[in-house]
Amino acid sequence: MTTGVPPTLQPGTTNTLAAPLSWGSSTNPAIEVHRATVGDNLQAVFDQTTQTWTWQPITTGESSLSGDYSLWVTNGTVNTSQVNGSIY
């Protein structure tokens, strides 16, 4: 699931392929990573208001998913909220 604003070009750049990518931030991450396990029964749900997709349990009574960790990109470097710095 992606959140936040779309990727942006760095100021003063004109070539989108050569510009370092910036997408999201530590306070507004680009991607929330969720870990699903065997037996989880989930569905993707589109929110018309926010124009975003989220994963939700299909079975009533199951707890909703929360982000296990977040990812964002600053000047071409992938950052993570995981303590060990891993993006996986």
Contacts in CASP RR format, 6 or more apart in sequence:
PFRMAT RR
TARGET T0000
AUTHOR 0000-0000-0000
METHOD contacts of the structure
MODEL  1
MTTGVPPTLQPGTTNTLAAPLSWGSSTNPAIEVHRATVGDNLQAVFDQTT
QTWTWQPITTGESSLSGDYSLWVTNGTVNTSQVNGSIY
1 31 0 8 1.000
1 32 0 8 1.000
1 34 0 8 1.000
1 52 0 8 1.000
1 53 0 8 1.000
1 54 0 8 1.000
1 55 0 8 1.000
2 30 0 8 1.000
2 31 0 8 1.000
2 52 0 8 1.000
2 53 0 8 1.000
3 28 0 8 1.000
3 29 0 8 1.000
3 30 0 8 1.000
3 31 0 8 1.000
3 32 0 8 1.000
3 52 0 8 1.000
4 24 0 8 1.000
4 28 0 8 1.000
4 29 0 8 1.000
4 30 0 8 1.000
5 23 0 8 1.000
5 24 0 8 1.000
5 28 0 8 1.000
6 23 0 8 1.000
7 21 0 8 1.000
7 22 0 8 1.000
7 23 0 8 1.000
7 30 0 8 1.000
7 73 0 8 1.000
8 22 0 8 1.000
8 23 0 8 1.000
9 16 0 8 1.000
9 19 0 8 1.000
10 19 0 8 1.000
10 20 0 8 1.000
10 22 0 8 1.000
10 75 0 8 1.000
13 19 0 8 1.000
20 75 0 8 1.000
20 76 0 8 1.000
21 73 0 8 1.000
21 75 0 8 1.000
21 76 0 8 1.000
22 73 0 8 1.000
22 74 0 8 1.000
22 75 0 8 1.000
22 76 0 8 1.000
23 30 0 8 1.000
23 72 0 8 1.000
23 73 0 8 1.000
24 30 0 8 1.000
24 72 0 8 1.000
24 73 0 8 1.000
25 72 0 8 1.000
25 74 0 8 1.000
26 70 0 8 1.000
26 72 0 8 1.000
26 79 0 8 1.000
26 81 0 8 1.000
28 72 0 8 1.000
29 70 0 8 1.000
29 71 0 8 1.000
29 72 0 8 1.000
29 81 0 8 1.000
30 70 0 8 1.000
30 71 0 8 1.000
30 72 0 8 1.000
30 73 0 8 1.000
31 70 0 8 1.000
31 71 0 8 1.000
31 72 0 8 1.000
32 67 0 8 1.000
32 69 0 8 1.000
32 70 0 8 1.000
33 67 0 8 1.000
33 68 0 8 1.000
33 69 0 8 1.000
33 70 0 8 1.000
33 71 0 8 1.000
34 55 0 8 1.000
34 65 0 8 1.000
34 66 0 8 1.000
34 67 0 8 1.000
34 68 0 8 1.000
35 68 0 8 1.000
36 42 0 8 1.000
36 55 0 8 1.000
36 65 0 8 1.000
40 57 0 8 1.000
41 57 0 8 1.000
41 58 0 8 1.000
41 59 0 8 1.000
41 62 0 8 1.000
42 55 0 8 1.000
42 56 0 8 1.000
42 57 0 8 1.000
42 58 0 8 1.000
42 65 0 8 1.000
43 55 0 8 1.000
43 56 0 8 1.000
43 58 0 8 1.000
44 53 0 8 1.000
44 54 0 8 1.000
44 55 0 8 1.000
45 53 0 8 1.000
45 54 0 8 1.000
45 55 0 8 1.000
45 56 0 8 1.000
46 52 0 8 1.000
46 53 0 8 1.000
47 53 0 8 1.000
47 54 0 8 1.000
55 65 0 8 1.000
56 64 0 8 1.000
56 65 0 8 1.000
57 63 0 8 1.000
57 64 0 8 1.000
57 65 0 8 1.000
69 80 0 8 1.000
69 81 0 8 1.000
69 82 0 8 1.000
70 80 0 8 1.000
70 81 0 8 1.000
71 78 0 8 1.000
71 79 0 8 1.000
71 80 0 8 1.000
71 81 0 8 1.000
71 87 0 8 1.000
72 78 0 8 1.000
72 79 0 8 1.000
73 79 0 8 1.000
78 87 0 8 1.000
80 86 0 8 1.000
80 87 0 8 1.000
END
